[in-house]
């Protein structure tokens, strides 16, 4: 049942209507009982244009009581509809199939009409990604095969064009897979074979393909990652070219593809920042602004939670307080519904802390019960620092103890994360007990903090000591 629930809540009201119409056709479904089951499940969900207003835990209690095989049969029919929908979206491929059938039956005129119509549709496509070039290759090859008898008479052939389209498709897809491989090497330290990459790069450069709009995105992505993997830091120009190519040509890609290659640029900025190059904070901030402006950052209209937090963190780091306040209020509505309240409360507190408006921090965080452990940990740490900044030592003592007990009792927190916050509590207590005039003890404590790897808010602790 949960699989069916997950599928249905992912569909908007228009898709659900198309699905029901498809189910009602005897060509696609001969079991009327499945239509009744679909209607009953849909009624439970109470879908509207805003999405589902019922969660799985509630839904499973009120879903129709049916044999598991019935649910399985309905899911199979729904999956068949997925395939039908996918084919309908690729209308040009359907036209190519029709043209091939007409050619097989000897109806060359009809085949030609289909190919002309298919080419017109294809030319109107806004996205010109690798898949577009593959379909363009298929259309050109179909025309060539149909006209092969006339090549000797006319002296005209599309063979070079066909090869160019196939090359573009192959190179773009091959680079995309190399990008995935290098990303896995960077992030997961996986040993993935990238044999042939230097030769492919040389081939691209010999033909000067790196300057074509689509290939330039893939080429500069791979060069940014490739140089990093080979410990060659001279890739700032490739990073700049990647950003320029994306900003100019991102509309050639599907939104999810554009997100992927913007992520290469984002991660590059993060690596540079981790190397101490703080100038990349503003580059990272500007990239996020572009992603928001062009709505590339959204996944089916939803703003990923960690992107929301990252934008705010970077904005606060740069002192863009007014912009951050407008952003967190406006874009909290783009978050998954169940995360909005926690995300807004937590990030408002972070804003007020950055502005040194500590009373507002306390108002935001006091008495809030977070279900999400990440927000709970970060909020407790922020409250800890706030009490310290206010010199509210009695409240701080109480906070430190309740935080310690929370860490002790919570069994879901990863060991290394728990250790970070335990060290934050331990060192905060040591700073509180430190005599202002004991310079030797202070230097010893600074050395201990710097030598401790697993510690939350290390920068803040060192700032308080220095």
Secondary structure, DSSP 4 states (H G I P E B T S, - for coil): -HHHHHHHHTS-HHHHHHHHHHHTSTTT---HHHHHHHHHHHHHHT-BTTB--S-HHHHHHHS----HHHHHHHHHHHHHHHHHHHHHH-HHHHHHHHHHHHHHTT-HHHHHHHHHHHHHHHHT-S--SHHHHHHHHHHHHHHHHHHGGGHHHH----HHHHHHHHHHHHHHHHHHHHHHHHHHHHHH------TTHHHHHHHHHHTTGGGSHHHHHHHHHHHHHHHHHTT----HHHHHHHHHHHHHHGGGS-HHHHHHHHHHHHHHHHHHHHTT-TTHHHHHHHHHHHHHHTT-SEETTEE-HHHHHHHHHHHHHTT-HHHHHHHHHHHGGGS-GGGHHHHHHHHHHHHHHHTT-HHHHHHHHTT---SSHHHHHHHHHHHHHHHHHTT-HHHHHHHHHHHHHHHHH-SSS-HHHHHHHHHHHHHHHHHHH--TT-HHHHHHHHHHHHH-SS-TTHHHHHHHH-
